[in-house]
Amino acid sequence: MKKLEDNSDLRQVEFEAEISDERHQFAVQYDVLEALSTVSPEGEAVAIFRQHADEIAGMGATALARDPDQEVVVISENDLD
């Protein structure tokens, strides 16, 4: 995962990842980070993202498969198991 950026205005962490030799733009919502970590991501979103990167990657692949034509694939609470 590359270009990790906290977008606190939109309450999401944005990143770029390569899946099947193609680069895709992703965003994981703060609600997902809070559900994974059980703490508020305010001011700590990137650190929480890094702690749960493997889980987020799996959810990102699922979200991408659901709608591969999105410009930015948004990982939301709907993607939590």
C-alpha positions in Angstrom: 0.0 0.0 0.0 1.3 3.4 -1.0 0.4 7.1 -0.6 -1.2 6.6 2.8 -3.0 9.9 3.8 -5.4 10.8 6.5 -8.3 12.8 5.1 -9.9 14.0 8.4 -12.4 16.2 6.5 -14.0 13.2 4.9 -13.2 10.9 7.9 -11.2 8.4 5.9 -7.7 7.2 5.2 -6.9 7.2 1.5 -4.3 4.9 0.0 -3.2 3.4 -3.3 -2.7 -0.4 -3.7 -1.9 -2.8 -6.5 -4.2 -5.7 -7.2 -3.7 -8.0 -10.1 -0.9 -5.7 -11.5 -3.3 -2.7 -11.6 -3.1 0.3 -9.3 -6.3 1.3 -7.5 -7.3 4.2 -5.2 -8.9 3.2 -2.0 -10.4 4.9 1.1 -11.2 3.3 4.4 -13.8 5.1 6.5 -13.0 6.1 10.1 -16.0 3.9 11.2 -14.2 0.8 9.9 -11.0 1.8 11.7 -12.9 2.3 14.9 -14.7 -1.1 14.6 -11.3 -2.8 14.0 -9.5 -1.1 16.9 -12.3 -0.3 19.3 -10.8 3.3 19.7 -11.7 6.6 18.0 -9.3 7.1 15.0 -9.3 10.9 15.5 -5.6 11.9 15.2 -4.5 8.3 15.1 -6.1 7.1 11.9 -2.9 6.2 10.0 -1.4 4.4 13.0 -4.6 2.3 13.4 -4.6 1.7 9.6 -1.1 0.3 9.8 -2.0 -2.0 12.7 -4.9 -3.5 10.7 -3.4 -3.2 7.2 -3.9 -7.0 6.4 -7.5 -6.9 7.3 -8.1 -3.7 5.4 -6.4 -5.2 2.3 -8.8 -8.1 2.4 -11.8 -5.8 2.7 -10.4 -3.6 -0.1 -10.2 -6.6 -2.5 -13.8 -7.5 -1.6 -15.0 -3.9 -2.2 -13.1 -3.7 -5.5 -14.7 -6.9 -6.7 -18.1 -5.6 -5.8 -17.7 -2.5 -8.0 -14.4 -2.5 -10.1 -15.3 0.7 -12.0 -15.2 3.1 -9.1 -12.6 5.8 -9.3 -12.0 5.5 -5.5 -13.0 2.2 -3.8 -14.5 3.1 -0.4 -14.2 0.5 2.3 -17.2 0.9 4.6 -18.8 -0.8 7.6 -20.6 -3.0 5.0 -17.3 -4.6 4.3 -16.8 -5.8 7.8 -17.3 -9.5 8.4 
